[in-house]
């Protein structure tokens, strides 16, 4: 499986609350960026946190609920850490859909104009192999079509051997769940994953962790099966296999996010699972660990360890880590470092692409970019670490507000629950 839940309604989303109301003066952008982690903001608002004030000012398109109402709604149905509140193109389907973890990742679909040429090239390659004396290999043929984005052809190949090849069954589960080359049929996708998970065949063994992880996501999303956070947790624990590096690293990272959400909150467990996932190569968990060390969440506060994780994650393209590093540098008056890193973190506006590239949740990619854009705007406005440029400053303030609105529902919920 691939991209997984990142932290969405989690306490790891320690991104600052941005007041995106109209600035008091020209050039002031979105106003100050305030923190109010556990306590209340003293900057005004009669006991209301900065996050709550920011949420009130942001056009979330939803009526704000009181704390008790929010808690009741959460108890009635624990919301998955989805893309709720994000723009349509960043909705939960962009990361909750079943994908392949053990098998090659789903490639970007080809342009329709090149589909015929790709099909011809793929068929020529397959014919060339067959005439060279290689035995027929329906799964490899199907996988080659799949990697080229020729899903209808891939589907035909996988269907030929679905009863004898578990890898083909797995890919069919992915394709039916996502509607690749066929009409979406999430129930059928779940059925195939269950067959793999419950099989006693040695040939299915290497796919069990991946199937369990995907089924956990299906249960958490409530797509193809009835929603159940408890069943999702059980399946993810199965897939994570006590931190086994050969198990599903995505399940390990997901558990870190799961246990850091307000409804499930157990930050020690969150820290444990992020540590396991990070040690097994999860870029997303490395950024999350940096934030946990920085704020002493689930572990002792350790600035040295925090910076080590944040810098490594930032170097590998984790925008969430980059945003928090920008904030760290700015608040400690390392303005040149803050401005330079902020420019890097905000140079690409394609949140969906960045999320897929780094295998990080789009909510947190957007949040990291929003933090970076805000501090870059401040640097440009005040000439700190870079040349003063009011026009560019206003542009980045606007960008910060736009990106911040994408995670407004998270901040609203956290504020209503008194989490930040």
C-alpha positions as CSV (number, residue, x, y, z in Angstrom):
1,X,0.0,0.0,0.0
2,X,1.2,3.4,-0.4
3,X,0.2,6.7,0.8
4,X,-1.5,6.5,4.1
5,X,-3.2,8.5,6.7
6,X,-1.0,11.2,7.8
7,X,-1.9,13.2,10.7
8,X,-5.1,15.0,10.1
9,X,-7.1,15.6,13.2
10,X,-4.0,14.9,15.3
11,X,-2.2,16.8,18.0
12,X,0.9,16.5,15.9
13,X,-0.6,19.2,13.7
14,X,0.9,21.8,15.9
15,X,0.8,24.3,13.1
16,X,0.3,27.8,14.3
17,X,-3.1,29.3,14.2
18,X,-3.3,31.9,11.5
19,X,-5.6,34.9,11.8
20,X,-6.6,35.4,8.2
21,X,-8.9,38.3,8.7
22,X,-8.3,41.5,6.7
23,X,-5.1,43.1,7.9
24,X,-5.4,46.3,9.9
25,X,-3.0,48.1,7.5
26,X,-1.9,47.5,4.0
27,X,1.1,45.2,3.9
28,X,0.3,43.4,7.1
29,X,-1.0,40.3,5.3
30,X,-2.8,37.8,7.5
31,X,-1.7,39.2,10.8
32,X,0.4,37.6,13.4
33,X,0.8,33.8,13.6
34,X,0.1,32.7,17.2
35,X,0.7,29.6,19.2
36,X,-1.6,28.6,22.1
37,X,-0.8,24.9,22.5
38,X,-2.3,23.8,25.7
39,X,-3.2,27.1,27.3
40,X,-5.4,29.9,26.2
41,X,-4.2,32.8,24.1
42,X,-3.6,36.0,26.0
43,X,-3.7,38.1,22.8
44,X,-7.4,38.8,23.2
45,X,-10.7,37.1,22.7
46,X,-11.9,36.6,26.3
47,X,-10.6,33.1,26.9
48,X,-10.8,32.0,23.3
49,X,-7.7,30.4,21.8
50,X,-5.9,31.8,18.8
51,X,-6.9,28.7,16.9
52,X,-10.6,29.3,17.8
53,X,-10.4,32.9,16.7
54,X,-8.7,32.0,13.5
55,X,-11.3,29.3,12.9
56,X,-14.1,31.8,13.4
57,X,-12.5,34.1,10.9
58,X,-11.9,31.5,8.2
59,X,-14.6,30.7,5.6
60,X,-14.9,27.0,6.5
61,X,-18.4,26.8,5.2
62,X,-19.6,25.1,8.3
63,X,-21.3,26.3,11.4
64,X,-19.0,26.3,14.4
65,X,-20.1,24.0,17.2
66,X,-19.6,24.3,20.9
67,X,-17.1,22.1,22.7
68,X,-19.7,19.7,24.0
69,X,-21.4,19.5,20.6
70,X,-18.2,18.7,18.9
71,X,-17.3,16.1,21.5
72,X,-20.7,14.4,21.1
73,X,-20.4,14.3,17.3
74,X,-16.9,12.8,17.6
75,X,-18.1,10.1,20.0
76,X,-21.0,9.3,17.6
77,X,-18.6,8.6,14.7
78,X,-14.9,9.1,14.9
79,X,-13.9,11.0,11.8
80,X,-11.1,9.4,9.8
81,X,-8.0,11.5,9.4
82,X,-9.2,12.4,5.9
83,X,-9.1,15.3,3.7
84,X,-12.3,16.7,5.1
85,X,-12.3,20.5,4.8
86,X,-9.7,20.4,2.0
87,X,-10.4,21.6,-1.5
88,X,-12.1,19.0,-3.7
89,X,-8.9,17.8,-5.3
90,X,-7.5,17.0,-1.9
91,X,-10.4,15.1,-0.5
92,X,-10.0,11.9,1.4
93,X,-10.1,9.7,-1.7
94,X,-6.7,11.0,-2.7
95,X,-5.1,9.0,0.2
96,X,-7.7,6.6,1.6
97,X,-8.1,4.6,-1.6
98,X,-6.5,1.2,-1.6
99,X,-3.1,1.2,-3.4
100,X,-0.2,-1.2,-3.7
101,X,2.6,-1.2,-1.2
102,X,4.5,-4.3,-2.0
103,X,3.8,-4.1,-5.7
104,X,4.9,-1.0,-7.8
105,X,3.1,2.2,-7.0
106,X,0.3,3.4,-9.3
107,X,1.8,5.7,-12.0
108,X,0.2,8.8,-13.2
109,X,-2.3,8.1,-15.9
110,X,-1.1,8.8,-19.5
111,X,-2.7,11.4,-21.7
112,X,-5.4,10.0,-23.9
113,X,-3.5,11.0,-27.0
114,X,-0.6,8.8,-26.1
115,X,-2.6,5.8,-24.9
116,X,-2.6,4.0,-28.2
117,X,1.2,4.4,-28.7
118,X,1.8,3.2,-25.1
119,X,-0.4,0.2,-25.8
120,X,1.5,-0.6,-29.0
121,X,4.9,-0.2,-27.3
122,X,3.8,-2.5,-24.4
123,X,2.4,-5.1,-26.7
124,X,5.6,-5.0,-28.9
125,X,7.7,-5.5,-25.8
126,X,5.6,-8.5,-24.7
127,X,5.6,-10.1,-28.1
128,X,9.4,-9.6,-28.3
129,X,9.8,-11.4,-25.0
130,X,7.5,-14.3,-26.0
131,X,9.2,-14.9,-29.3
132,X,12.5,-15.0,-27.5
133,X,11.5,-18.2,-25.9
134,X,10.3,-16.9,-22.5
135,X,7.2,-18.7,-21.1
136,X,3.9,-16.8,-20.9
137,X,3.6,-14.7,-17.7
138,X,0.2,-13.2,-17.4
139,X,0.9,-11.4,-14.1
140,X,4.1,-9.8,-15.5
141,X,2.2,-8.9,-18.7
142,X,-0.6,-7.4,-16.6
143,X,1.8,-5.5,-14.4
144,X,3.6,-4.0,-17.4
145,X,0.2,-2.7,-18.6
146,X,-0.6,-1.5,-15.1
147,X,2.7,0.5,-14.8
148,X,1.9,2.1,-18.2
149,X,-1.5,3.2,-17.0
150,X,-3.2,0.8,-19.4
151,X,-5.6,-0.4,-16.8
152,X,-8.2,-2.1,-19.0
153,X,-5.5,-4.3,-20.6
154,X,-4.0,-5.0,-17.1
155,X,-7.4,-5.9,-15.8
156,X,-7.9,-8.5,-18.5
157,X,-4.5,-10.1,-17.7
158,X,-5.1,-10.2,-14.0
159,X,-8.6,-11.6,-14.4
160,X,-7.2,-14.6,-16.3
161,X,-5.2,-15.8,-13.3
162,X,-7.1,-14.3,-10.3
163,X,-7.8,-17.8,-8.9
164,X,-4.3,-19.0,-9.1
165,X,-2.1,-15.9,-8.6
166,X,-2.5,-13.9,-5.3
167,X,-0.5,-11.0,-6.7
168,X,-3.1,-10.7,-9.5
169,X,-5.9,-10.9,-6.9
170,X,-4.2,-8.1,-4.9
171,X,-3.9,-5.9,-7.9
172,X,-7.5,-6.6,-8.9
173,X,-8.6,-5.6,-5.4
174,X,-6.7,-2.3,-5.9
175,X,-8.3,-1.7,-9.3
176,X,-11.9,-2.5,-8.3
177,X,-11.5,-0.3,-5.2
178,X,-10.2,2.7,-7.1
179,X,-12.1,2.1,-10.4
180,X,-8.9,1.6,-12.5
181,X,-9.9,0.2,-15.9
182,X,-13.3,-0.7,-14.5
183,X,-16.3,0.7,-12.6
184,X,-15.6,1.3,-9.0
185,X,-16.6,-1.6,-6.8
186,X,-15.1,-1.1,-3.3
187,X,-17.0,-4.1,-1.9
188,X,-15.3,-6.3,-4.4
189,X,-12.0,-4.7,-3.6
190,X,-12.4,-5.5,0.1
191,X,-13.5,-9.0,-0.8
192,X,-10.2,-9.7,-2.6
193,X,-8.2,-8.2,0.2
194,X,-10.0,-10.4,2.7
195,X,-9.3,-13.5,0.6
196,X,-5.6,-12.7,0.7
197,X,-5.6,-12.0,4.4
198,X,-7.5,-15.2,5.3
199,X,-5.7,-17.5,2.9
200,X,-3.4,-20.3,4.2
201,X,-1.5,-20.5,1.0
202,X,2.3,-19.7,1.3
203,X,2.0,-17.8,-1.9
204,X,-0.2,-15.2,-0.2
205,X,2.0,-14.8,2.8
206,X,4.0,-11.8,1.5
207,X,0.8,-9.9,0.7
208,X,-0.9,-10.3,4.1
209,X,0.6,-7.2,5.7
210,X,-0.3,-5.1,2.7
211,X,-3.9,-6.5,2.6
212,X,-4.4,-6.0,6.3
213,X,-3.2,-2.4,6.1
214,X,-5.5,-1.7,3.1
215,X,-8.5,-3.3,4.9
216,X,-7.8,-1.1,7.9
217,X,-8.1,1.9,5.8
218,X,-11.3,0.7,4.2
219,X,-12.8,0.2,7.7
220,X,-11.6,3.6,8.8
221,X,-13.0,5.3,5.8
222,X,-16.2,3.2,5.8
223,X,-15.9,2.6,2.1
224,X,-16.7,-0.9,0.9
225,X,-17.4,-2.0,4.4
226,X,-19.1,-0.5,7.5
227,X,-17.0,2.1,9.3
228,X,-15.2,0.8,12.4
229,X,-12.3,2.5,14.0
230,X,-11.8,-0.5,16.3
231,X,-11.5,-2.9,13.4
232,X,-9.2,-0.5,11.6
233,X,-7.0,-0.3,14.7
234,X,-6.9,-4.1,15.0
235,X,-6.0,-4.6,11.3
236,X,-3.3,-1.9,11.4
237,X,-1.8,-3.5,14.5
238,X,-1.8,-6.8,12.5
239,X,-0.2,-5.1,9.5
240,X,2.4,-3.3,11.7
241,X,3.5,-6.6,13.2
242,X,5.1,-5.1,16.4
243,X,7.4,-2.9,14.3
244,X,8.7,-5.6,12.0
245,X,10.6,-3.8,9.2
246,X,9.3,-6.4,6.7
247,X,5.7,-5.6,7.7
248,X,3.7,-2.6,6.5
249,X,5.6,0.5,7.4
250,X,2.6,2.5,6.3
251,X,0.5,0.8,9.0
252,X,3.2,1.7,11.5
253,X,3.1,5.4,10.5
254,X,-0.7,5.3,10.4
255,X,-0.9,4.0,14.0
256,X,1.3,7.0,15.0
257,X,-1.3,9.3,13.5
258,X,-4.2,7.3,14.8
259,X,-3.0,7.5,18.5
260,X,-2.2,11.2,18.2
261,X,-5.8,12.1,17.3
262,X,-7.9,13.7,20.0
263,X,-10.5,10.9,20.0
264,X,-7.8,8.2,20.5
265,X,-5.1,10.2,22.2
266,X,-2.3,8.2,23.5
267,X,0.9,10.2,22.7
268,X,3.2,7.6,24.1
269,X,1.8,5.0,21.7
270,X,1.9,7.6,18.9
271,X,5.6,8.2,19.6
272,X,6.4,4.5,19.7
273,X,4.8,3.8,16.3
274,X,6.3,6.9,14.7
275,X,9.7,5.7,16.0
276,X,9.2,2.3,14.5
277,X,8.1,3.6,11.2
278,X,10.9,6.2,11.1
279,X,13.5,3.5,11.8
280,X,12.0,1.5,8.9
281,X,12.2,4.4,6.5
282,X,9.0,6.4,6.8
283,X,9.6,10.0,5.7
284,X,6.3,11.1,7.1
285,X,7.0,9.7,10.6
286,X,10.4,11.3,10.6
287,X,8.8,14.7,10.3
288,X,6.2,13.8,12.9
289,X,8.9,12.7,15.4
290,X,10.7,16.0,14.9
291,X,7.5,17.8,16.0
292,X,6.9,15.5,18.9
293,X,10.5,16.0,20.2
294,X,10.2,19.7,19.6
295,X,7.1,20.1,21.8
296,X,7.7,17.2,24.2
297,X,4.7,15.1,23.0
298,X,4.7,11.5,24.1
299,X,8.4,11.9,25.0
300,X,10.7,14.3,26.8
301,X,11.3,17.6,25.0
302,X,14.6,17.2,23.1
303,X,15.5,20.1,20.7
304,X,18.6,18.4,19.4
305,X,16.7,15.3,18.4
306,X,13.9,17.4,17.0
307,X,16.2,19.4,14.8
308,X,18.0,16.2,13.6
309,X,14.7,14.6,12.5
310,X,13.2,17.8,11.1
311,X,16.3,18.6,9.1
312,X,16.6,15.0,7.7
313,X,12.9,15.0,6.7
314,X,13.1,18.5,5.3
315,X,16.1,17.5,3.1
316,X,14.1,14.6,1.7
317,X,11.2,16.9,0.7
318,X,8.9,16.7,3.7
319,X,7.0,20.0,3.5
320,X,5.5,19.6,7.0
321,X,9.0,19.4,8.4
322,X,10.2,22.3,6.3
323,X,7.4,24.5,7.6
324,X,8.2,23.7,11.2
325,X,11.9,24.3,10.6
326,X,11.1,27.7,9.1
327,X,9.1,28.6,12.2
328,X,11.9,27.4,14.5
329,X,14.5,29.5,12.6
330,X,12.3,32.6,12.5
331,X,11.4,32.6,16.1
332,X,15.1,32.3,17.0
333,X,15.9,35.2,14.7
334,X,17.8,33.1,12.1
335,X,16.1,35.1,9.5
336,X,18.3,34.2,6.5
337,X,17.8,30.5,7.1
338,X,14.1,30.9,7.6
339,X,13.6,32.9,4.4
340,X,15.8,30.5,2.3
341,X,14.0,27.4,3.5
342,X,10.6,29.1,3.2
343,X,11.2,29.9,-0.4
344,X,12.1,26.2,-1.0
345,X,9.0,25.0,0.8
346,X,6.6,27.2,-1.1
347,X,8.0,27.0,-4.6
348,X,5.7,24.2,-5.7
349,X,2.0,24.8,-5.4
350,X,0.9,21.2,-6.4
351,X,-0.1,19.9,-3.0
352,X,-1.5,16.6,-4.4
353,X,1.7,15.9,-6.3
354,X,3.9,16.7,-3.3
355,X,1.8,14.4,-1.1
356,X,2.2,11.6,-3.6
357,X,5.9,12.2,-4.1
358,X,6.7,12.2,-0.4
359,X,4.0,9.8,0.6
360,X,2.7,12.3,3.1
361,X,-0.9,13.3,3.9
362,X,-2.0,16.4,1.8
363,X,-3.4,18.1,4.8
364,X,0.0,18.3,6.4
365,X,1.8,19.1,3.2
366,X,-0.6,22.1,2.9
367,X,-0.1,23.0,6.6
368,X,3.7,23.0,6.3
369,X,3.5,25.1,3.1
370,X,1.1,27.5,4.9
371,X,3.5,28.0,7.8
372,X,6.4,28.5,5.5
373,X,4.5,31.0,3.3
374,X,3.4,33.0,6.4
375,X,7.0,33.4,7.7
376,X,8.3,34.2,4.3
377,X,5.7,36.9,4.0
378,X,6.9,38.3,7.4
379,X,10.5,38.2,6.2
380,X,9.6,40.1,3.0
381,X,7.5,42.6,4.8
382,X,10.1,43.5,7.4
383,X,13.2,42.9,5.3
384,X,14.4,40.1,7.6
385,X,16.9,37.7,6.0
386,X,15.9,38.9,2.6
387,X,15.3,42.2,0.7
388,X,12.1,44.0,1.7
389,X,9.3,43.5,-0.9
390,X,5.8,44.5,0.1
391,X,4.2,43.2,-3.1
392,X,5.8,39.8,-2.7
393,X,4.9,39.9,1.0
394,X,1.2,40.4,0.3
395,X,1.4,37.5,-2.3
396,X,2.7,35.1,0.3
397,X,0.3,36.2,3.0
398,X,-2.5,35.5,0.5
399,X,-0.9,32.1,-0.2
400,X,-0.7,31.3,3.5
401,X,-4.3,32.1,4.0
402,X,-5.4,30.0,1.0
403,X,-3.4,27.0,2.2
404,X,-4.5,27.5,5.7
405,X,-8.1,27.4,4.7
406,X,-7.4,23.9,3.5
407,X,-6.7,22.8,7.0
408,X,-9.2,25.1,8.7
409,X,-11.5,22.2,9.7
410,X,-8.7,20.6,11.6
411,X,-7.9,23.8,13.5
412,X,-11.6,24.4,14.2
413,X,-12.1,20.9,15.6
414,X,-8.9,21.1,17.7
415,X,-9.9,24.5,19.0
416,X,-13.4,23.3,19.9
417,X,-11.9,20.3,21.8
418,X,-9.4,22.6,23.6
419,X,-6.5,20.7,22.0
420,X,-4.5,23.7,20.9
